[in-house]
């Protein structure tokens, strides 16, 4: 089944390299706070490494008692201040509501030069279960997109040193 994808981006006043270095290793519970019906990230456990090499996994815990597993697919920090950085992962093992709607998800982050700063792009694609595509796109999607924009604003704040 094809992914139902959502994308958002935001500008930061620091280089892509600085943004990547400040945001990617940050504790997710400080970046991804709940929004409306979407729970916040509360902690990470069962990490198989420092989250810098493809194949590493971790368990993400949510404020509603839900959880899911992430597997790092790609980790390429910008080699120079004006280079592009990429960070991709796969999400599986959803519990709670999403377990009834999707089988898995893929996330793609890009940190790229933009003017005197950088653009952070986040794409997230859910793979809906059979017959659930409309629910994911039309009902979950608008809330998820607002959550993405809100979370990206926090990522920019962190990238800029706040």
C-alpha positions in Angstrom: 0.0 0.0 0.0 1.3 3.5 -0.8 2.1 6.0 1.8 -0.2 8.9 2.6 2.4 11.7 2.9 2.5 15.0 4.7 5.3 17.6 4.5 6.2 20.8 6.3 9.2 23.1 6.3 10.5 26.0 8.2 13.4 28.5 7.9 16.2 28.8 10.5 18.7 31.6 10.8 21.6 29.2 11.3 23.4 27.0 8.8 22.1 23.6 7.9 25.1 22.1 9.7 24.4 24.0 12.9 20.7 23.2 12.7 21.3 19.5 12.2 23.9 19.4 15.0 21.5 21.1 17.5 18.2 19.4 16.6 18.9 15.8 15.6 20.5 14.6 18.9 18.0 16.6 21.0 15.7 14.7 23.4 12.5 14.1 21.4 10.3 14.8 24.5 11.5 18.4 24.3 10.6 18.7 20.6 7.5 16.7 20.0 4.9 17.8 22.5 1.3 16.7 22.2 -1.2 18.5 20.1 -5.0 18.1 20.3 -5.6 14.4 20.2 -2.0 13.6 19.4 0.1 12.5 22.4 3.5 13.9 23.3 6.7 12.0 23.2 7.6 11.3 26.9 10.8 9.2 26.6 13.0 6.9 24.5 14.1 3.4 25.6 15.7 0.3 24.3 18.2 2.2 22.1 20.6 0.0 20.2 23.1 2.7 19.7 23.7 6.5 19.8 21.2 7.0 16.9 23.8 8.0 14.3 24.1 4.8 12.2 21.5 3.1 9.9 20.0 0.0 11.5 19.9 1.4 15.0 16.5 1.1 16.7 14.7 2.7 19.7 11.3 2.6 21.3 9.4 5.8 21.6 6.9 6.2 24.5 3.9 8.6 24.3 1.9 10.5 26.9 -1.2 8.3 26.3 0.7 5.1 27.1 1.2 4.3 23.4 4.5 3.5 21.8 6.2 2.7 18.5 9.6 1.5 17.3 11.9 3.6 15.1 14.7 2.3 12.9 17.3 4.7 11.5 17.6 4.3 7.7 19.9 7.2 6.9 22.0 9.6 8.9 24.1 12.1 6.9 25.1 15.3 8.7 26.1 18.2 6.5 29.8 17.8 5.8 30.2 21.6 5.5 28.1 24.6 6.7 26.6 24.9 3.2 25.9 21.2 2.6 22.6 19.3 2.9 22.0 16.9 5.8 19.6 14.0 5.7 18.0 12.0 8.5 15.5 9.2 7.7 13.8 6.5 9.8 11.0 3.9 9.6 8.3 3.7 12.2 6.6 0.3 13.1 4.8 -1.3 16.0 2.2 1.5 16.6 -0.1 0.9 19.5 -3.3 2.7 20.5 -5.4 4.4 17.8 -2.7 4.3 15.1 -2.4 0.5 15.3 -5.9 0.3 13.9 -5.2 2.7 11.1 -1.7 2.2 9.8 0.9 -0.6 9.4 4.0 1.7 9.5 5.3 5.1 8.6 8.5 6.7 7.1 10.0 10.0 8.1 12.4 12.0 6.0 14.2 15.1 7.3 16.4 17.5 5.2 18.5 20.3 6.5 19.5 22.4 3.5 21.0 25.8 2.9 18.6 28.7 2.3 19.8 32.2 2.0 21.8 33.1 5.1 20.4 30.2 7.0 18.7 26.9 6.4 15.5 25.2 5.6 14.4 22.2 7.7 12.0 19.9 5.7 10.1 17.1 7.4 8.1 14.6 5.4 6.1 11.9 7.1 4.2 9.1 5.3 1.8 6.8 7.0 1.0 3.4 5.3 -2.7 2.9 5.9 -4.2 -0.4 6.6 -6.7 -1.7 4.0 -9.8 0.5 3.8 -8.3 3.2 6.1 -6.7 5.5 3.5 -9.5 8.1 3.7 -9.4 8.2 7.5 -5.7 8.8 7.5 -5.7 11.4 4.8 -8.9 13.3 5.7 -9.2 13.0 9.4 -5.7 12.3 10.9 -3.9 14.3 8.2 -5.0 17.8 9.0 -4.3 17.4 12.7 -0.9 15.7 11.9 0.1 18.6 9.6 -0.7 21.1 12.3 1.4 19.0 14.7 4.2 18.9 12.2 4.2 22.7 11.8 4.1 23.2 15.5 7.0 20.7 16.1 9.1 22.3 13.3 8.7 25.7 15.0 10.2 24.1 18.1 13.0 22.6 16.0 13.8 26.0 14.6 13.9 27.5 18.1 16.3 24.8 19.2 18.4 25.2 16.0 18.7 28.9 16.7 20.1 28.2 20.1 17.1 28.9 22.3 
